[in-house]
Amino acid sequence: MPPKVFSRKKGQGLFFWLILFSFYCSPSLAELYYYRDASGTLYITNIPTNHILIKRTKPKIPERIFQKAGRLYGIDPALLKAIARVESNFDPYAVSHKGAQGLMQLMPATAKAYGVKNCFHLEENVRAAAAFLKDLLEEFESLELALAAYNAGPNKVKKFKKIPPYPETRHYVKKVLYFYSKYKK
């Protein structure tokens, strides 16, 4: 999404605030920040630097996105939804400290391998995650091992020939399975 920046100089009134309000209420804007420069001009932007956060929203994720990707790759949509819940808590703009991006937290190399051009595009992200998960399920022939590979990487699961002994990965698998059983109902 291209950055949006609005500024208001002293003396500008109602028109500025009407524009701001319309963008503030827009579901397409994930975050709004503001700052005032030395001349007193107020800037409102979606660029997260050292500005003050005034709004953060997570758009509602349509169920059809999980259903479409699930049908395409033969993956239960409830499983995809469970992964999204654990990976990003349904935040399509999430970026991990390791560099994973988007709703399903795809690493850049994985995203590229599955043809993703924009990791923050919901359908692209979920489609690639479903394709990746299908490949992992075929390779490891076990849901638990496929989930461990999704989290820790396939090479770690191959190395240990079981869920790697990392607390984060073990917790991840349990958490996804918990939400999977919850969403299946």
Disulfide bonds with the S-S distance in Angstrom:
none
